[in-house]
Every structure is written in structure tokens, then in C-alpha cells.
Amino acid sequence: MADITWEEPFCAEGNNCFRIGTDTEGNAYIAVAGQEEHHLTDSRNALRALIRDIKAGKADHLL
């Protein structure tokens, strides 16, 4: 398993807290804080696009 560097949790009001991580091989990870062993993996570009859409209000229901 890749060595994942996790960022501090992001917590939306009244919702679960999520953590975003990256590894040295160009993969990005997202997981519910405290459950990092059950993460989703994708490219950094895909995760970056997801975050941009969330910040733009296109997918705010995910958080």
C-alpha cells in the first residue's frame, strides 16, 4: 500500500469530516476522517476537479 500523506480534516457544518491525501506516485485519496483505511483513490487531477465543483456549489450536497 502507498504511503499516504493526509491533510487536516475538512468538516462541513452538521456533516461528516473528510480527509484528502496524496502519495508520491501521483494518486489522490479521500476518506471519512477516522476511517482512512476505507479510502477512495483517483488521480490528483480528478480529485482537484471534484474539489473545484464542490467549491463552485455544483456538488455541495456531497459534503
Backbone as CSV, one residue per row, in Angstrom:
resi,resn,N_x,N_y,N_z,CA_x,CA_y,CA_z,C_x,C_y,C_z
1,MET,0.836,-1.181,0.000,0.000,0.000,0.000,0.879,1.242,0.000
2,ALA,0.456,2.264,-0.724,1.222,3.502,-0.832,1.258,4.239,0.504
3,ASP,2.319,4.993,0.707,2.438,5.827,1.892,1.653,7.110,1.633
4,ILE,0.513,7.270,2.290,-0.389,8.398,2.050,-0.121,9.492,3.067
5,THR,-0.003,10.728,2.573,0.115,11.895,3.435,-1.255,12.544,3.508
6,TRP,-1.887,12.501,4.683,-3.235,13.034,4.866,-3.196,14.478,5.331
7,GLU,-4.093,15.295,4.787,-4.255,16.674,5.234,-5.172,16.693,6.455
8,GLU,-5.269,17.847,7.089,-6.184,18.005,8.217,-7.610,17.765,7.748
9,PRO,-8.491,17.248,8.599,-9.877,17.000,8.193,-10.619,18.276,7.809
10,PHE,-11.499,18.160,6.815,-12.405,19.230,6.433,-13.776,18.834,6.955
11,CYS,-14.370,19.694,7.776,-15.666,19.388,8.373,-16.674,20.453,7.977
12,ALA,-17.704,20.043,7.245,-18.801,20.944,6.916,-19.771,20.944,8.096
13,GLU,-20.513,22.004,8.237,-21.435,22.119,9.350,-22.482,21.001,9.313
14,GLY,-22.563,20.229,10.392,-23.567,19.185,10.500,-23.320,17.952,9.659
15,ASN,-22.118,17.799,9.110,-21.824,16.665,8.245,-20.568,15.945,8.706
16,ASN,-20.263,14.849,8.047,-19.035,14.116,8.326,-17.810,14.945,7.985
17,CYS,-16.713,14.598,8.596,-15.434,15.227,8.272,-14.697,14.336,7.275
18,PHE,-14.115,14.958,6.270,-13.382,14.246,5.230,-11.921,14.635,5.271
19,ARG,-11.073,13.721,4.840,-9.642,13.995,4.719,-9.216,13.707,3.293
20,ILE,-8.301,14.514,2.821,-7.730,14.349,1.490,-6.255,14.013,1.665
21,GLY,-5.787,13.062,0.883,-4.392,12.661,0.954,-3.798,12.476,-0.423
22,THR,-2.479,12.439,-0.474,-1.754,12.204,-1.726,-0.577,11.273,-1.439
23,ASP,-0.083,10.649,-2.500,1.133,9.852,-2.365,2.158,10.324,-3.400
24,THR,3.316,9.720,-3.369,4.404,10.145,-4.262,4.237,9.628,-5.680
25,GLU,3.240,8.775,-5.927,3.016,8.209,-7.252,1.957,8.968,-8.046
26,GLY,1.485,10.102,-7.530,0.517,10.909,-8.257,-0.936,10.545,-8.010
27,ASN,-1.197,9.733,-6.994,-2.568,9.372,-6.656,-3.117,10.303,-5.588
28,ALA,-4.419,10.480,-5.611,-5.094,11.272,-4.596,-6.087,10.375,-3.880
29,TYR,-6.363,10.702,-2.629,-7.230,9.879,-1.795,-8.214,10.776,-1.061
30,ILE,-9.404,10.256,-0.806,-10.379,10.950,0.020,-11.030,9.900,0.914
31,ALA,-11.249,10.266,2.179,-11.824,9.328,3.139,-12.555,10.102,4.226
32,VAL,-13.477,9.430,4.887,-14.107,9.994,6.068,-13.048,9.998,7.161
33,ALA,-12.910,11.111,7.870,-11.914,11.216,8.936,-12.137,10.105,9.954
34,GLY,-11.054,9.449,10.325,-11.114,8.342,11.258,-11.303,6.999,10.585
35,GLN,-11.581,7.004,9.300,-11.772,5.756,8.550,-10.905,5.755,7.294
36,GLU,-9.682,6.254,7.426,-8.795,6.402,6.280,-8.463,5.075,5.606
37,GLU,-8.579,3.962,6.316,-8.294,2.675,5.693,-9.339,2.311,4.639
38,HIS,-10.481,2.997,4.626,-11.551,2.780,3.641,-11.625,3.985,2.700
39,HIS,-10.555,4.277,2.012,-10.469,5.470,1.169,-10.810,5.165,-0.288
40,LEU,-11.109,6.229,-1.025,-11.266,6.175,-2.477,-9.989,6.713,-3.091
41,THR,-9.584,6.153,-4.216,-8.354,6.555,-4.881,-8.666,7.019,-6.297
42,ASP,-8.003,8.085,-6.712,-8.109,8.560,-8.087,-6.882,9.405,-8.369
43,SER,-6.824,9.970,-9.553,-5.689,10.833,-9.869,-5.849,12.169,-9.153
44,ARG,-4.767,12.861,-8.992,-4.839,14.194,-8.368,-5.711,15.126,-9.192
45,ASN,-5.657,15.005,-10.511,-6.484,15.867,-11.361,-7.964,15.611,-11.151
46,ALA,-8.357,14.357,-11.002,-9.766,14.032,-10.769,-10.222,14.578,-9.422
47,LEU,-9.391,14.430,-8.394,-9.745,14.955,-7.076,-9.802,16.479,-7.097
48,ARG,-8.874,17.101,-7.796,-8.856,18.556,-7.915,-10.146,19.048,-8.587
49,ALA,-10.594,18.354,-9.627,-11.835,18.727,-10.308,-13.032,18.575,-9.376
50,LEU,-13.055,17.502,-8.588,-14.145,17.304,-7.629,-14.185,18.449,-6.620
51,ILE,-13.046,18.822,-6.085,-12.992,19.901,-5.094,-13.432,21.221,-5.714
52,ARG,-13.004,21.510,-6.936,-13.435,22.747,-7.609,-14.949,22.777,-7.787
53,ASP,-15.548,21.658,-8.182,-17.001,21.600,-8.346,-17.719,21.795,-7.018
54,ILE,-17.190,21.206,-5.963,-17.806,21.382,-4.641,-17.747,22.844,-4.234
55,LYS,-16.587,23.470,-4.386,-16.441,24.884,-4.013,-17.309,25.795,-4.876
56,ALA,-17.587,25.384,-6.106,-18.429,26.178,-7.010,-19.911,25.944,-6.733
57,GLY,-20.236,25.073,-5.785,-21.623,24.821,-5.438,-22.307,23.789,-6.309
58,LYS,-21.562,23.131,-7.169,-22.146,22.143,-8.058,-22.418,20.813,-7.364
59,ALA,-21.708,20.553,-6.271,-21.855,19.277,-5.603,-21.829,19.437,-4.081
60,ASP,-22.381,20.528,-3.580,-22.289,20.796,-2.152,-23.035,19.758,-1.308
61,HIS,-23.957,19.046,-1.899,-24.680,18.014,-1.151,-23.777,16.827,-0.786
62,LEU,-22.617,16.704,-1.432,-21.701,15.624,-1.095,-21.046,15.839,0.272
63,LEU,-20.890,17.090,0.666,-20.285,17.393,1.945,-21.366,17.703,2.943
